[in-house]
């Protein structure tokens, strides 16, 4: 009887030790697996299908302002934005102009911009602004012959005096046909020539030929677009309004 009890007791102890070893090994294996990188691909963020109204650019990404609530959503920069020439920006970057911010204490509002041709056919793929004050700015592209708007887009410039861009549906431009690109605002920079005091038109830069600077006064910042038909400014180029051109 004593021998039987002793054997039973010993058996229970061995079984308990065996169970403990198995349990500890299982816990350790789980912890070790948790420290290893996952082999599965990370879940991608949900794609937003709404068409953006306003686009802002910074580096290799841009943010779209969705309709109604204008909430920035980061999306990939388009191929057009990566490969198109930033036309007027290239002209300013060649160091032939001095740039300064113009004070506007009267808070006058103007629609102004550039009359131009392209010397080879291609597509306008984006429009942009570089103004002293951050804001949402309306840009219009005109057919000069008919003085009608062929493209209109808002640019959300989020940083003072830093270039912002908005993609547009590719707009075919005919070589040597006159167009006008305008922006409406109550603030602007001015570019003055370093050599001499008079700007001589046309100004040719790559495939762009600027024929004149034009302006017209507007009653309010939300007024309907008006063709800038006054072209008497040869001392400076206020702005800046810009576009990206993709030659065919």
C-alpha positions in Angstrom: 0.0 0.0 0.0 2.8 2.5 0.9 4.7 1.5 -2.3 1.6 2.2 -4.4 1.1 5.6 -2.9 4.7 6.5 -3.3 4.7 5.5 -7.0 1.5 7.5 -7.6 2.9 10.5 -5.9 6.1 10.3 -7.9 4.1 10.0 -11.1 2.1 13.1 -10.4 5.3 15.1 -9.8 6.8 13.9 -13.0 3.6 14.8 -14.9 3.6 18.3 -13.3 7.2 19.0 -14.3 6.5 17.8 -17.8 3.5 20.1 -18.1 5.5 23.0 -16.8 8.3 22.5 -19.3 5.8 22.4 -22.2 3.9 25.5 -21.0 7.1 27.6 -20.6 8.4 26.5 -24.0 5.1 27.5 -25.6 5.1 31.0 -24.0 8.7 31.6 -25.1 8.0 30.6 -28.6 5.1 33.0 -28.9 7.2 35.9 -27.5 10.0 35.1 -29.9 7.7 35.2 -32.9 6.3 38.5 -31.8 9.8 40.1 -32.1 10.2 39.0 -35.7 9.2 41.3 -38.6 6.0 40.4 -40.3 6.3 38.7 -43.6 2.9 40.0 -44.8 2.7 43.3 -46.7 1.4 46.2 -44.6 -2.2 47.1 -45.2 -2.4 50.1 -47.7 -4.3 53.1 -46.8 -7.8 53.6 -48.3 -7.8 55.3 -51.7 -10.0 58.4 -51.9 -12.0 58.5 -55.1 -13.3 62.1 -54.9 -12.0 64.4 -57.6 -10.0 67.2 -55.9 -10.8 70.8 -56.6 -7.5 72.3 -55.4 -4.0 70.9 -55.4 -1.0 72.0 -53.5 2.5 70.8 -54.1 5.5 70.2 -51.9 8.5 68.0 -52.8 7.4 64.7 -54.3 3.8 64.8 -53.1 0.9 67.1 -53.3 -2.3 67.6 -51.3 -5.7 67.8 -52.8 -8.4 70.0 -51.3 -11.6 67.9 -51.6 -15.0 69.5 -52.4 -17.1 70.9 -49.6 -14.8 70.7 -46.6 -11.4 71.4 -48.3 -9.5 68.8 -46.2 -5.9 68.2 -47.4 -5.3 64.6 -48.6 -1.8 63.6 -49.6 -1.7 61.9 -53.0 1.1 61.0 -55.4 2.5 63.7 -57.7 1.4 63.1 -61.2 3.8 62.3 -64.1 2.9 65.7 -65.7 4.0 67.6 -62.6 7.3 65.7 -62.5 8.2 66.2 -66.2 6.7 69.5 -67.3 8.8 72.7 -67.4 8.0 75.3 -64.8 8.0 78.1 -67.4 8.0 81.5 -65.7 9.8 80.1 -62.7 12.7 79.2 -65.1 12.8 82.8 -66.3 13.1 84.1 -62.7 15.7 81.5 -61.8 18.2 82.8 -64.4 19.2 85.7 -62.1 18.4 88.5 -64.6 15.7 90.0 -62.3 15.6 91.5 -58.9 12.5 90.4 -57.0 10.7 92.4 -54.2 7.4 92.4 -52.4 5.1 95.3 -53.2 3.1 97.0 -50.5 -0.6 97.5 -51.2 -2.0 99.7 -48.4 -5.1 100.5 -50.4 -5.8 96.8 -50.8 -6.5 97.3 -54.5 -7.5 94.1 -56.3 -6.2 93.3 -59.8 -6.5 90.6 -62.4 -3.1 90.4 -64.1 -0.7 88.1 -65.9 1.2 87.4 -69.1 0.3 87.3 -72.8 2.4 84.6 -74.4 2.9 82.1 -77.2 4.7 78.8 -77.2 7.2 78.3 -80.1 6.3 74.6 -80.4 3.0 72.8 -79.9 2.5 71.0 -76.6 0.3 70.8 -73.5 -0.2 73.0 -70.5 -0.4 70.5 -67.6 -0.4 72.7 -64.5 -0.8 76.3 -63.3 0.8 77.9 -60.3 1.2 81.0 -58.1 3.9 82.5 -56.1 2.5 85.5 -54.1 3.7 87.2 -50.9 0.6 85.9 -49.0 -0.6 82.3 -48.6 -4.2 81.8 -49.9 -6.5 80.3 -52.5 -6.0 82.0 -55.9 -8.0 81.7 -59.1 -6.0 81.4 -62.3 -7.6 81.7 -65.8 -6.1 80.8 -69.2 -7.5 82.8 -72.1 -7.7 82.6 -75.8 -6.5 86.1 -76.8 -8.2 86.1 -80.1 -11.7 85.6 -78.6 -11.0 86.8 -75.1 -12.7 83.7 -73.7 -11.5 81.5 -70.9 -10.4 78.0 -71.9 -9.2 76.8 -68.5 -9.8 78.1 -64.9 -8.4 76.5 -61.8 -7.8 77.4 -58.1 -4.4 77.1 -56.6 -4.0 76.6 -52.8 -0.7 78.3 -51.9 -0.1 77.3 -48.3 3.2 79.2 -47.6 3.9 82.9 -48.1 6.0 83.5 -51.2 6.6 79.8 -52.0 5.6 78.4 -55.4 2.4 76.3 -55.4 1.0 74.2 -58.2 -2.4 72.8 -59.4 -2.6 70.1 -62.0 -5.1 70.7 -64.8 -6.4 68.4 -67.6 -3.9 68.6 -70.4 -4.6 71.7 -72.5 -3.3 71.5 -76.0 -1.4 74.7 -77.0 -0.9 75.6 -80.6 2.5 76.9 -81.6 2.6 80.7 -82.1 -1.1 81.2 -81.1 -1.5 83.9 -78.5 -2.8 83.0 -75.0 -3.0 84.9 -71.7 -2.7 83.5 -68.2 -4.1 85.7 -65.4 -4.4 85.6 -61.6 -6.6 87.7 -59.3 -5.2 89.0 -56.0 -4.6 91.9 -53.7 -0.9 91.1 -53.2 2.0 90.5 -55.5 5.8 90.5 -56.0 7.6 92.6 -58.6 10.4 91.5 -60.8 12.7 94.3 -62.0 15.5 93.8 -64.6 19.0 94.0 -63.2 20.4 95.5 -66.4 18.5 98.7 -67.2 15.1 100.0 -66.1 13.0 98.9 -69.1 11.7 95.4 -69.8 12.0 94.6 -73.5 9.4 92.3 -74.9 9.2 89.6 -76.1 11.0 87.6 -73.4 12.0 84.2 -74.7 12.8 81.3 -72.3 12.9 77.8 -73.8 9.6 77.1 -75.6 7.9 80.2 -74.1 7.8 83.7 -75.5 6.2 86.3 -73.2 4.8 89.1 -75.4 3.5 91.5 -72.7 2.3 91.9 -69.1 -1.4 92.9 -68.7 -3.6 94.0 -65.9 -7.1 95.2 -65.1 -8.7 96.4 -61.8 -11.3 94.2 -60.1 -13.9 95.3 -57.5 -13.6 92.2 -55.3 -11.5 89.1 -55.0 -14.4 86.9 -56.0 -15.5 89.0 -59.1 -15.9 87.2 -62.3 -12.7 86.9 -64.3 -12.0 89.8 -66.5 -9.5 89.9 -69.4 -6.5 92.1 -68.5 -6.3 94.5 -71.4 -4.0 97.2 -70.1 -0.4 96.5 -71.2 1.5 99.7 -70.4 3.9 98.3 -67.7 7.4 97.9 -69.0 9.2 98.6 -65.7 8.4 95.4 -63.8 6.5 92.1 -64.0 4.2 91.8 -61.0 3.1 88.4 -59.8 3.8 85.7 -60.1 1.5 83.5 -62.1 3.0 80.4 -63.8 2.2 77.3 -65.8 3.9 74.0 -66.7 4.3 73.2 -70.4 5.0 69.8 -71.8 6.2 70.0 -75.5 5.0 67.3 -77.8 
